[in-house]
C-alpha cells in the first residue's frame, strides 16, 4: 500500500485552494472538518481540504464521481444546472445537466422528464441545508427528489455509494440539485459540485424516516412469492 504522500499524489492532490475553478469562494473550510482549507483536488477542482489526511479519508467516496465531474463537458445551454442523478438500475450515480424553466412567479422550475420514473416521477422532495456531522450550513439547499412507491425497484446507485449504510432502501430513480431562495416562489437553481456530493452521501447514510417502518410492515405482510 502506498504511503500517504504517494496515495495523495495518485488522488490528484494540489497545494493551492485558491486556484479551484468551481468552488464557492465563501467556502473556506475543509470538506471533512472545520479547519481552514488550503488544498484542492487537482482533478475535479471542486472540493478542498486542510490536509492530505482529510483527503485520504474522503477518497473512497470522492473517487466515485471525481473523474466524471471533470469530464462532464460544457453546459449545453444557459437554462441547465449541474445535478447528480442516481439511476435506479446502475451502480454509480451520474453528473447531469438538469434543464429548467425560469418563472417570475414560481421561481426556477426543474424539468425532470429525462430522469424520473414513469410510474411516480419525483413526487417526494426533501431538503438538506445543514451538515449535521460538521454542524455547519451548506452553501446552498440540496433538493432530493424521489418516488414514494414501495413497488419501485431498490436504487442500486445509492446502495453502492453508501456502501450499504443507508438505513432505508431508497427506491426508484433519485435526483439531487441545488437551490437558493427562502421559498419556492423565489428559488433559483444553482450548480452543485463534489463538495455537495460528499454532503449528500453522508445524508443518505444517516437518513431515517418513518417510511422505513412502513416498508418493513409492507414486506412482512407481503412476503415474496
VENKAFEN-V835032 format. One record per pair of residues at least 4 apart in sequence whose C-alpha atoms are under 6 Angstrom apart, sorted by the first residue. I is the first residue (numbers start at 1). GAP is how many residues later the second one is. If there is no record, write none. Layout:
BEGIN
i	gap
I	GAP
I	GAP
END
This chain:
BEGIN
i	gap
2	4
2	5
3	4
4	4
8	5
9	4
12	29
12	30
12	31
13	28
13	29
14	25
14	26
14	27
14	28
15	24
16	22
16	23
17	21
17	22
17	23
20	25
22	24
23	23
28	8
28	9
29	5
29	6
29	7
29	8
30	4
30	5
30	6
30	7
30	18
30	19
30	20
31	18
32	22
36	14
37	12
37	13
38	12
39	9
39	10
39	11
40	5
40	7
40	8
41	4
44	22
44	26
46	147
46	148
47	147
47	148
58	4
59	4
62	4
65	4
68	4
79	20
79	21
80	17
80	18
80	19
80	20
81	16
81	17
81	109
81	110
82	14
82	15
82	109
82	110
83	12
83	13
83	93
83	94
84	10
84	11
84	91
84	92
85	8
85	9
85	90
86	7
86	71
86	87
86	88
87	86
88	67
88	68
88	84
88	85
89	67
90	66
90	67
91	65
91	66
91	69
92	65
93	64
99	12
100	9
100	10
100	11
101	7
101	8
102	6
103	4
103	5
106	79
107	78
107	79
107	80
108	80
112	4
116	5
117	4
120	27
121	26
122	23
122	24
122	25
123	24
124	21
124	22
124	23
125	19
125	20
126	17
126	18
127	15
127	16
128	13
128	14
129	9
129	12
130	6
130	7
130	8
131	4
131	5
140	39
140	40
141	37
141	38
142	35
142	36
143	33
143	34
144	31
144	32
145	29
145	30
146	28
152	19
152	20
153	18
153	19
154	16
154	17
155	15
155	16
155	17
157	4
158	4
159	4
159	5
162	43
165	40
166	38
166	39
168	44
178	11
178	12
178	14
179	9
179	10
179	11
180	7
180	8
181	5
181	6
192	4
203	4
211	4
218	4
219	4
END
